């Protein structure tokens, strides 16, 4: 396995774990919302399709009576070519309500999305199904987060072993995800922050097609950052995404938040870190002062070092 592939897969696993931990600690509620139909690729064909029936190998995956490790092993043993009925059944399982008694369901669901991303699926089908999971409010919030991570990695082209994404589907997928990231109904869910983090990584490390979406991501990130109705996690994630993409318009807002003692601590830490990427030499005085505060010492010291290590013209 190439180092870049290993790093990307590890980063995805870390981000998935962080999202799951956040959900276990916080049970947040969100108002239901309707997403414009044109934002979501249609899920049904012109002809009615029969209800999907599980094959024996699919039944093992969804059998909650089995130990979760056996179920994950069954996911990894799926054949390279999967029938459409099997794919439909797996995505129906992903979108089903969460059963509190089902052991490690999220690990199983994450593994399903990971393996399907690497199987020989129709590019349009994988894109369509993940878009549906992300944009459907009734889907478990953790599953929506996982779907956003996998879709961002897939359309970026970061994983060479995955099915080749359909270039014609990328703009619609990006637009849908960024709209979800800035949607008021997701203000208190982690979906917004997850999308910003995953998409910033996809744009930085992905194809030239992905890089062309940098302005759109920065615009949405600044919109969420300046909206106090969004959670601190989402606003911090939006700031981090804009900083990763070296957005010059971020400096003024970062400076305001960093020097304001009333700013939420997490948001202030992100603002200090952002100054290390988008600040100018004039910001060193503030960072020096903040470095003397035990709460912000490490963040401010790192920002000072980053600021000193990159060429900046005043």
N, C-alpha and C positions, 0 to 999 in steps of 0.2 A: 504493500500500500504506500502511495506517495505521501511524503510528510504533509503537504498541503491538505490532502484528503483527511489524513488522521487528525490534523489540527481542527479542521472544520467540523468533523464528526464529534470530537471531544468538546468543542465550544458549544455545539448544539445540545449535547448531553448535559453540560453544566448549566446552560440557560434553562433547559427543561426542568432540571432539579430545583433551580432557584424559584421558578414559577410555582412548582408544586408545593414547596415549603411555604411560600407566601400564602397560598390558598388554604393550606392546613392551619395556618395561624389566624387567618382572617376570613370570616364568612360575610362577604359583602353582597348587597342586593342591588340590582339594576332594574330600571323601568324597561318594559318591553318596547321595542321600536320596530318600525317597518322600514326595511331597506328598499330603495327604489329598484324595481325589477330589472331595469336596464343595467344596473351595477353587477348583477349576479348572472353568470352564464346559465342558460336554461338547464334544468335538471331532467326534464322529461322529453322524450322524442314525440313525434307527431302520433305514433301508434302507441296504444296502451301496452305496457310491458308486464309480463306475469310477475307475481311476487317471487323474489329470489328465494331459492331453496338451498340450504347449506350442503356442501359436499362433505364426506367424512373428515377430511383434513380441516375444513373450516369449522365443523362441529367441535373438534377438539379445542380450537382457539376460544370459542365462546362458551365452552362448558365450565360454568362457575364452580362445579363440584370438583374440578381438578385443581391441583396445586398450581400456583401462578407460574412457577418455573417450568412446569410441564407445558403450560399454555404458551409461554414465550418460546420454548423449544419448537412447538408446533408452528408458530409463526415463522421461525427461521427455516423450517423445513418445507415451506410452501414452494411449489414448483415455479420455475422461471416464468412459464406462461400460465396465466390465470384466466379462467372463463369469466365473462361479464357478470354472470349470476353470482359467482363467488365474490367478485369485487363489490357488487352492489350489497351483498349480505354483510361484508366486513364494514363498509361505510355506514350501513344501517345500524350496526352494533356501535360504531363510534359516536353516532348521533343520538343514541338511546339515553334515557335518563340514568343518572349514576345510582347504582345500588350500593348503599353504605355497607352492606355485608359482603360485598365482593372484594376479596383480598387482592391488593395491589393492582386494581383495574387500570390505573393510570400508566403503570409500567407496561402492561400488556398493550394498551392503546397506543402508546408512544412507539412501541416496537412494531406494531402493525403499520403505522404511517412510515416508519423508517424502511421497512422491508418493501412496502408497496412502491416507495420512491425509487427503489433499486430494481424493481421488476419490469418486465417488458409490457408496460401498460400503454394504452393510447395516451399520448401527451395531453390531448384535449380532455380526456376522461379524468385524469389525475388532477389537473388544474380545476376542472369544474367541480369535482367532489370536495376538494379542500376549500375552494371559495365558498361553497355552500355551508360547510362546517363553520367557517370564520364569521360569515354574515348572518347566521341564524341565532337569534337571542336565546332560543329555548335549549340550545346545545350547552352541555356542561362547560362552564368558563375555562376550566383547565384544558379541556379538549380543544376549545377554540384557540387557546394560546399555543398548544402544541401544533395545531394545523398551520398557524401563522409562521411558526419557526420552520416547519418542513417546506411550506410553499415558498418562503423567501429563499431558502437554500436551494431548492430545486430550480426556480426560475433564474437564479444567479449563475448557474452553471458551475458552481464551486465543486460539486461532487462529480468527478468524471465517470464514476461507475453507475450513476443514476441514468434513467431514461432521458434522452435529449428533450429539453423543453421546446414547445412549439413557439417560435418567435412571434407569431401573430397573436398569441394569447397573453404574452407578457405585459403589454400596456394595460390591458383590462384588469389583469390580476393586481398590478401595482396600484392602479387607480382605486380599485375596490379596497385594498388593504389600507391605503392612506386615508380614504374616506372613513373607514371603520376606526382608525386610530384617532381621528379628530371628532368622531361622532359623540354628541353630548350623552347619549345613552350608555356609552362605555367609559364615562368620566371616572367612575369609581371601580372599574374592573381593571385587571392587570393587562387586558388585551391591548390597550393603547400603547403602554410602555413596551410590551413584548414586540409589537409590530415595529416600533421605532428602532429598537435595538437590532432586531433581525434584519430589517431593511437597510439600516446603515451599514451593517457588515456585508450584506449582499452587494450594495452599491460600491463599497470600497474595494472589495475583493473579486467581484463578479465580472461579467462580460462588459463590452463597450455599450451594448444595449442597456444594461442596468445602470451604467454611469450616467446615461442621458437623463435619468430620473432624479438626479441629485437635487436640482432646483425645487422640484415638487415636494420631495421629502423635507427639505429645509423649510419651505413655506408652511407645511402642516406642523412641523415641530415647533416653529416659532408661535404658531396659533395656539397650540396646546400649552406651551410654556407660559404664555401670558394670560392664560385663562385660569383664574383661581378656583373654578368649579371642578377642575380635574384634580385627582389625588396627587399628593407629593411624589409618589412613586412614578406616576405617569409624566408629570412635569419634569422630574429629574431625568427620566429616560429620554424625553424629548430633547432636553438640553445636551445630554451626553451624545445623542445621535447627531445633532447639529455640530457639536464640537468635533466629533470624529470626521465629519466632512468639511472641517475648517471653514464654517460659515462666518464671514466677517460681520454680518448683522447681529451675531450672537453676543459680541463683546459688550455692548452697552447694557444689555439686560443682565449679563453675567456680573458686570461690575456693580450694578444696583443691588443685586441679591447678595453678593459677596460682602459688601460693606454694610449691609443692613443687619443689625443684631436681632431684629424681629423676624428675619427670614427663617422658615423651618430648617432645622439642622441639616437634614438630608439634602434639601434644595441648595442650601448654602455651600455644602461640601461639593456638590456638583458644579456650582458656579465657580468656586475657587479652582477646581480642576480644569474647567473650561478656559479660564484665563491663561492657563499654561499653554493652551493651543491657539487661542484667538486673541489674546491680549497683546499689549505693546509694552515697550520698556517703561512707560510711565506708570504701569500697574505694579511695578516691583515694590514700590513703597508700601502699598496696601498689603501685598502678599507678605512682606517682611514683618509688618505689624501682626498679621494673622498667624504667622509662624510662631509667634511667642505665646499664642493661646493654646493650651494643651488640647483643646477640643478640635482645633484645626491645624495643629502643628504639622502633621505628616502631609496633609493635602496641600497646604500652602508651601511647604518645603519642596514637594515634588513639582508643583506648578512653577515655582521660581527656577528650578533646574530645567524644566522643559522650556520655559521662556528664554533662558540664557543659552540653550543649546540650538535654538533655531534662528535663522536669519530673519531679522525684522527691520523694516524701514519705517522710520517715523514719518 
